[in-house]
Amino acid sequence: MIAAQQAPNILTLADLSTMLVKAQVSEADVIHLKPGQKAWFTVLGDPLTRYEGTLKDILPTPEKVNDAIFYYARFEVPNPQGILRLEMTAQVHIQLSEVKNVITLPLSALGEAIGDNRYHVRLLRTGEVKEREIVIGARNDTDVAVVKGLEEGDEVIIGEGAAGAAK
């Protein structure tokens, strides 16, 4: 007869000098993530402090929450002062891309889509409204980067009120 006994856990110690952040990401967004992307978060008690790390991995097994599918994207952040605690709520951001030294426009300035990343915009030139085709690149919820079609100093119409054009 072989008897197997297991001793009960008396104490579990956690190393809180580095925290592993598990961010729930929807199935619609997870396809845009890959290890190595910059990630950061803030906590409810201190929304002005940004804790930064690099995306380590995305767990392959999803979790279903109220008929929605989520995956866990994980990254580590240093916690030298021990401010961060287990199970804290965080507002997480993951940077998908980065562009520097580009012309940007608010999304509201984009006119008709005329192809893959190609749009019409309206410019104000010598008192007249002209239409121009532009090519856009990276975008977020409010702005787009213009890859081709605009120069610094061009006046783009982003809205038109009752009294006429506004820039």
Backbone as CSV, one residue per row, in Angstrom:
resi,resn,N_x,N_y,N_z,CA_x,CA_y,CA_z,C_x,C_y,C_z
1,MET,0.833,-1.167,0.000,0.000,0.000,0.000,0.887,1.242,0.000
2,ILE,0.538,2.185,-0.848,1.292,3.432,-0.928,0.380,4.549,-0.450
3,ALA,0.840,5.287,0.505,0.054,6.399,1.039,0.731,7.705,0.650
4,ALA,-0.065,8.623,0.142,0.468,9.941,-0.215,-0.182,10.969,0.689
5,GLN,0.637,11.742,1.321,0.121,12.790,2.182,0.669,14.123,1.713
6,GLN,-0.144,15.123,1.878,0.286,16.460,1.483,0.193,17.363,2.701
7,ALA,1.268,18.068,2.958,1.291,18.985,4.101,0.531,20.253,3.736
8,PRO,-0.233,20.813,4.649,-0.968,22.049,4.356,-0.021,23.240,4.269
9,ASN,-0.412,24.232,3.460,0.354,25.475,3.385,0.137,26.259,4.671
10,ILE,1.216,26.651,5.279,1.129,27.458,6.487,1.273,28.928,6.130
11,LEU,2.124,29.216,5.143,2.412,30.592,4.787,2.831,30.658,3.328
12,THR,2.317,31.639,2.601,2.747,31.895,1.232,3.310,33.305,1.196
13,LEU,4.530,33.434,0.699,5.177,34.742,0.604,5.149,35.221,-0.840
14,ALA,4.893,36.493,-1.030,4.893,37.084,-2.366,6.031,38.086,-2.461
15,ASP,6.714,38.073,-3.594,7.754,39.066,-3.868,7.072,40.229,-4.581
16,LEU,6.866,41.329,-3.888,6.156,42.478,-4.446,7.086,43.529,-5.038
17,SER,8.379,43.201,-5.189,9.316,44.167,-5.767,9.084,44.349,-7.265
18,THR,8.491,43.350,-7.906,8.079,43.434,-9.299,6.663,42.892,-9.379
19,MET,5.785,43.650,-10.018,4.383,43.242,-10.115,4.085,42.755,-11.529
20,LEU,3.345,41.667,-11.622,2.879,41.146,-12.900,1.458,41.659,-13.110
21,VAL,1.281,42.462,-14.137,-0.020,43.053,-14.445,-0.717,42.176,-15.474
22,LYS,-1.956,41.810,-15.191,-2.776,41.036,-16.120,-3.918,41.929,-16.580
23,ALA,-3.850,42.372,-17.839,-4.869,43.269,-18.391,-5.844,42.476,-19.246
24,GLN,-7.134,42.626,-18.981,-8.160,41.987,-19.800,-8.293,42.756,-21.103
25,VAL,-8.140,42.047,-22.227,-8.220,42.675,-23.544,-9.289,41.947,-24.351
26,SER,-10.170,42.694,-24.983,-11.252,42.079,-25.759,-10.697,41.343,-26.973
27,GLU,-11.477,40.387,-27.445,-11.045,39.613,-28.606,-10.892,40.496,-29.843
28,ALA,-11.626,41.601,-29.916,-11.504,42.514,-31.055,-10.175,43.254,-31.042
29,ASP,-9.630,43.510,-29.857,-8.393,44.279,-29.731,-7.143,43.416,-29.620
30,VAL,-7.283,42.180,-29.150,-6.110,41.354,-28.855,-5.285,41.051,-30.108
31,ILE,-5.916,41.046,-31.272,-5.178,40.743,-32.504,-4.146,41.810,-32.851
32,HIS,-4.247,42.988,-32.232,-3.302,44.081,-32.494,-2.109,44.070,-31.540
33,LEU,-2.109,43.167,-30.568,-1.054,43.152,-29.553,0.022,42.139,-29.880
34,LYS,1.259,42.471,-29.453,2.371,41.523,-29.582,3.393,41.831,-28.498
35,PRO,4.100,40.812,-28.039,5.128,41.036,-27.013,6.129,42.096,-27.463
36,GLY,6.564,42.910,-26.503,7.529,43.968,-26.782,6.906,45.351,-26.872
37,GLN,5.582,45.435,-26.995,4.940,46.747,-27.063,4.984,47.422,-25.694
38,LYS,5.073,48.751,-25.710,5.086,49.512,-24.459,3.710,49.431,-23.804
39,ALA,3.717,49.300,-22.486,2.468,49.262,-21.726,2.651,50.085,-20.462
40,TRP,1.571,50.680,-19.982,1.625,51.433,-18.733,0.242,51.440,-18.106
41,PHE,0.210,51.820,-16.848,-1.073,51.910,-16.170,-1.014,52.940,-15.062
42,THR,-2.201,53.330,-14.619,-2.360,54.162,-13.431,-3.317,53.423,-12.504
43,VAL,-3.259,53.756,-11.223,-4.170,53.143,-10.256,-5.159,54.190,-9.760
44,LEU,-6.287,53.719,-9.263,-7.353,54.630,-8.827,-6.890,55.622,-7.773
45,GLY,-6.066,55.176,-6.840,-5.625,56.043,-5.754,-4.602,57.083,-6.154
46,ASP,-3.971,56.913,-7.323,-2.933,57.841,-7.770,-2.942,57.917,-9.298
47,PRO,-3.946,58.568,-9.887,-4.067,58.584,-11.339,-2.993,59.394,-12.065
48,LEU,-2.174,60.154,-11.345,-1.134,60.961,-11.993,0.189,60.218,-12.131
49,THR,0.364,59.114,-11.412,1.604,58.340,-11.512,1.423,57.238,-12.542
50,ARG,2.368,57.180,-13.480,2.318,56.203,-14.562,3.361,55.124,-14.293
51,TYR,2.924,53.870,-14.254,3.815,52.726,-14.058,4.013,52.066,-15.419
52,GLU,5.284,51.957,-15.851,5.564,51.525,-17.217,6.235,50.165,-17.270
53,GLY,5.953,49.437,-18.350,6.567,48.141,-18.594,6.498,47.809,-20.071
54,THR,6.836,46.569,-20.397,6.815,46.082,-21.770,5.970,44.820,-21.812
55,LEU,5.094,44.734,-22.795,4.209,43.584,-22.908,5.031,42.305,-22.993
56,LYS,4.781,41.405,-22.063,5.521,40.145,-21.956,4.890,39.063,-22.832
57,ASP,3.583,38.875,-22.700,2.887,37.855,-23.477,1.382,38.070,-23.413
58,ILE,0.682,37.297,-24.232,-0.776,37.259,-24.209,-1.146,35.807,-23.963
59,LEU,-1.862,35.548,-22.886,-2.221,34.172,-22.567,-3.159,33.622,-23.639
60,PRO,-2.941,32.379,-24.084,-3.727,31.829,-25.194,-5.154,31.424,-24.821
61,THR,-5.416,31.238,-23.540,-6.735,30.782,-23.110,-7.620,31.972,-22.751
62,PRO,-8.762,32.118,-23.423,-9.637,33.255,-23.133,-10.485,33.032,-21.887
63,GLU,-11.078,34.117,-21.435,-12.041,34.066,-20.337,-13.335,34.690,-20.849
64,LYS,-14.446,34.024,-20.571,-15.744,34.538,-21.010,-16.382,35.298,-19.856
65,VAL,-16.746,36.561,-20.113,-17.386,37.407,-19.110,-18.655,37.987,-19.729
66,ASN,-19.817,37.554,-19.241,-21.104,38.040,-19.766,-21.179,37.964,-21.290
67,ASP,-20.891,36.824,-21.851,-20.933,36.564,-23.296,-19.866,37.306,-24.101
68,ALA,-18.924,37.948,-23.449,-17.805,38.600,-24.145,-16.540,37.783,-23.886
69,ILE,-15.669,37.729,-24.881,-14.422,36.971,-24.771,-13.271,37.934,-24.515
70,PHE,-12.478,37.635,-23.493,-11.311,38.437,-23.137,-10.080,37.553,-23.029
71,TYR,-8.931,38.136,-23.370,-7.635,37.484,-23.193,-6.838,38.316,-22.204
72,TYR,-5.864,37.693,-21.565,-5.013,38.423,-20.630,-3.691,38.774,-21.295
73,ALA,-3.398,40.071,-21.376,-2.089,40.563,-21.815,-1.311,40.848,-20.537
74,ARG,-0.063,40.379,-20.471,0.692,40.502,-19.226,1.978,41.305,-19.432
75,PHE,2.299,42.117,-18.422,3.575,42.826,-18.398,3.977,43.053,-16.955
76,GLU,5.279,43.234,-16.761,5.818,43.433,-15.417,6.239,44.880,-15.232
77,VAL,6.080,45.359,-14.002,6.537,46.702,-13.656,7.253,46.644,-12.316
78,PRO,8.312,47.438,-12.171,9.003,47.490,-10.878,8.122,48.166,-9.824
79,ASN,8.272,47.739,-8.586,7.496,48.276,-7.467,8.433,48.513,-6.285
80,PRO,9.490,49.338,-6.472,10.526,49.465,-5.445,10.034,50.047,-4.119
81,GLN,9.037,50.922,-4.154,8.525,51.496,-2.905,7.417,50.654,-2.287
82,GLY,6.990,49.603,-2.972,5.941,48.741,-2.447,4.568,49.386,-2.415
83,ILE,4.365,50.394,-3.254,3.074,51.094,-3.296,1.988,50.208,-3.907
84,LEU,2.356,49.460,-4.936,1.382,48.613,-5.620,1.077,47.375,-4.787
85,ARG,-0.174,46.955,-4.804,-0.639,45.803,-4.029,-1.302,44.786,-4.954
86,LEU,-1.458,43.585,-4.455,-2.140,42.539,-5.204,-3.600,42.924,-5.434
87,GLU,-4.120,42.560,-6.607,-5.536,42.743,-6.959,-5.989,44.199,-7.062
88,MET,-5.061,45.151,-7.221,-5.466,46.548,-7.393,-6.101,46.734,-8.771
89,THR,-7.036,47.676,-8.848,-7.661,48.032,-10.118,-6.768,49.047,-10.822
90,ALA,-6.557,48.842,-12.118,-5.673,49.727,-12.879,-6.323,50.108,-14.207
91,GLN,-5.982,51.288,-14.690,-6.369,51.729,-16.029,-5.154,51.482,-16.917
92,VAL,-5.225,50.471,-17.786,-4.074,50.002,-18.560,-4.111,50.562,-19.981
93,HIS,-2.934,50.922,-20.484,-2.768,51.399,-21.860,-1.651,50.585,-22.505
94,ILE,-1.857,50.170,-23.751,-0.826,49.460,-24.508,-0.635,50.216,-25.812
95,GLN,0.600,50.621,-26.068,0.912,51.430,-27.252,1.078,50.511,-28.451
96,LEU,0.237,50.692,-29.458,0.290,49.849,-30.641,1.366,50.294,-31.619
97,SER,1.579,51.600,-31.731,2.604,52.119,-32.638,3.010,53.501,-32.158
98,GLU,4.082,54.001,-32.741,4.574,55.321,-32.369,5.027,56.043,-33.626
99,VAL,4.612,57.279,-33.757,5.065,58.104,-34.872,5.579,59.415,-34.307
100,LYS,6.626,59.927,-34.937,7.220,61.188,-34.492,7.362,62.123,-35.681
101,ASN,7.301,63.409,-35.385,7.513,64.449,-36.395,6.606,64.276,-37.607
102,VAL,5.312,64.133,-37.357,4.344,64.005,-38.440,3.258,65.061,-38.278
103,ILE,2.586,65.330,-39.365,1.424,66.209,-39.327,0.242,65.368,-38.866
104,THR,-0.518,65.888,-37.924,-1.710,65.173,-37.461,-2.948,66.026,-37.690
105,LEU,-4.062,65.332,-37.838,-5.363,65.979,-37.995,-6.355,65.308,-37.062
106,PRO,-7.351,66.049,-36.601,-8.435,65.383,-35.881,-9.232,64.521,-36.867
107,LEU,-9.770,63.419,-36.396,-10.573,62.547,-37.258,-11.713,63.310,-37.925
108,SER,-12.219,64.318,-37.241,-13.341,65.092,-37.775,-12.980,65.871,-39.041
109,ALA,-11.693,66.018,-39.338,-11.277,66.735,-40.546,-11.329,65.850,-41.786
110,LEU,-11.406,64.530,-41.584,-11.418,63.626,-42.733,-12.754,63.701,-43.449
111,GLY,-12.667,63.819,-44.761,-13.872,63.811,-45.581,-14.150,62.403,-46.068
112,GLU,-14.548,62.308,-47.311,-14.920,61.035,-47.914,-13.714,60.101,-48.024
113,ALA,-13.930,58.829,-47.675,-12.897,57.807,-47.872,-12.889,57.447,-49.349
114,ILE,-11.695,57.457,-49.958,-11.613,57.185,-51.397,-10.711,56.003,-51.704
115,GLY,-10.375,55.240,-50.708,-9.529,54.074,-50.905,-8.882,53.683,-49.600
116,ASP,-7.946,52.766,-49.685,-7.252,52.262,-48.509,-6.408,53.367,-47.883
117,ASN,-6.822,53.869,-46.730,-6.135,54.947,-46.005,-6.061,56.255,-46.793
118,ARG,-6.927,56.427,-47.780,-6.961,57.658,-48.571,-8.286,58.375,-48.335
119,TYR,-8.195,59.685,-48.101,-9.374,60.490,-47.796,-9.270,61.834,-48.489
120,HIS,-10.406,62.478,-48.644,-10.432,63.874,-49.058,-10.475,64.740,-47.804
121,VAL,-9.771,65.862,-47.849,-9.891,66.896,-46.824,-10.129,68.209,-47.548
122,ARG,-10.666,69.174,-46.821,-10.908,70.490,-47.397,-9.906,71.468,-46.814
123,LEU,-9.279,72.232,-47.704,-8.284,73.230,-47.307,-8.818,74.623,-47.594
124,LEU,-8.331,75.568,-46.821,-8.627,76.972,-47.075,-7.366,77.581,-47.678
125,ARG,-7.466,77.989,-48.956,-6.317,78.572,-49.660,-6.727,79.887,-50.286
126,THR,-6.045,80.938,-49.911,-6.323,82.292,-50.410,-7.823,82.592,-50.417
127,GLY,-8.468,82.263,-49.309,-9.883,82.560,-49.151,-10.839,81.594,-49.827
128,GLU,-10.317,80.598,-50.530,-11.173,79.631,-51.222,-11.017,78.252,-50.596
129,VAL,-12.106,77.484,-50.659,-12.079,76.106,-50.158,-11.675,75.187,-51.301
130,LYS,-10.636,74.407,-51.072,-10.146,73.446,-52.072,-10.176,72.057,-51.452
131,GLU,-10.385,71.048,-52.278,-10.368,69.669,-51.803,-9.042,69.025,-52.196
132,ARG,-8.496,68.226,-51.274,-7.229,67.562,-51.554,-7.279,66.128,-51.035
133,GLU,-6.591,65.237,-51.745,-6.487,63.842,-51.311,-5.279,63.703,-50.390
134,ILE,-5.477,62.990,-49.274,-4.365,62.702,-48.370,-4.310,61.205,-48.098
135,VAL,-3.148,60.764,-47.638,-2.961,59.377,-47.201,-2.654,59.430,-45.715
136,ILE,-3.374,58.616,-44.943,-3.159,58.615,-43.496,-2.417,57.359,-43.062
137,GLY,-1.782,57.465,-41.887,-1.063,56.333,-41.308,-1.675,55.967,-39.974
138,ALA,-0.868,56.028,-38.931,-1.318,55.652,-37.589,-2.467,56.545,-37.145
139,ARG,-3.344,55.967,-36.312,-4.472,56.735,-35.799,-4.803,56.267,-34.394
140,ASN,-5.482,57.132,-33.671,-6.011,56.747,-32.366,-7.485,57.130,-32.338
141,ASP,-8.056,57.277,-31.170,-9.488,57.568,-31.073,-9.859,58.975,-31.521
142,THR,-8.892,59.871,-31.620,-9.217,61.262,-31.941,-8.441,61.846,-33.121
143,ASP,-7.245,61.333,-33.410,-6.372,61.948,-34.416,-5.803,60.917,-35.384
144,VAL,-5.341,61.414,-36.543,-4.650,60.582,-37.526,-3.345,61.262,-37.919
145,ALA,-2.359,60.460,-38.289,-1.104,60.978,-38.832,-1.250,61.043,-40.348
146,VAL,-0.837,62.151,-40.929,-0.914,62.322,-42.377,0.428,61.926,-42.971
147,VAL,0.407,60.910,-43.835,1.624,60.388,-44.454,1.960,61.154,-45.728
148,LYS,0.924,61.574,-46.454,1.144,62.221,-47.746,-0.035,63.138,-48.055
149,GLY,0.255,64.291,-48.642,-0.806,65.153,-49.138,-0.935,66.497,-48.444
150,LEU,-0.290,66.670,-47.295,-0.334,67.950,-46.594,1.067,68.411,-46.264
151,GLU,1.203,69.726,-46.157,2.464,70.313,-45.716,2.199,71.133,-44.472
152,GLU,3.228,71.321,-43.670,3.088,72.152,-42.485,2.633,73.540,-42.915
153,GLY,1.644,74.070,-42.239,1.110,75.384,-42.567,-0.169,75.342,-43.383
154,ASP,-0.488,74.197,-44.007,-1.763,74.079,-44.718,-2.903,74.279,-43.726
155,GLU,-3.932,75.002,-44.140,-5.083,75.264,-43.274,-6.209,74.311,-43.649
156,VAL,-6.436,73.326,-42.790,-7.452,72.304,-43.039,-8.733,72.693,-42.318
157,ILE,-9.840,72.584,-43.011,-11.147,72.882,-42.420,-11.594,71.656,-41.634
158,ILE,-11.841,71.859,-40.349,-12.245,70.718,-39.518,-13.710,70.787,-39.111
159,GLY,-14.385,71.827,-39.444,-15.809,71.949,-39.152,-16.355,73.135,-39.898
160,GLU,-17.637,73.134,-40.131,-18.229,74.265,-40.829,-19.502,74.651,-40.108
161,GLY,-19.510,75.844,-39.561,-20.686,76.340,-38.850,-21.627,77.061,-39.790
162,ALA,-22.667,77.652,-39.230,-23.673,78.350,-40.033,-23.093,79.570,-40.735
163,ALA,-22.086,80.185,-40.128,-21.517,81.403,-40.707,-20.421,81.114,-41.721
164,GLY,-20.080,79.867,-41.950,-19.038,79.556,-42.921,-17.976,78.674,-42.327
165,ALA,-16.834,78.645,-43.002,-15.771,77.714,-42.621,-15.081,78.145,-41.343
166,ALA,-14.667,77.154,-40.604,-13.837,77.375,-39.410,-12.634,76.475,-39.523
167,LYS,-11.500,76.926,-39.023,-10.324,76.065,-39.130,-9.815,75.668,-37.783
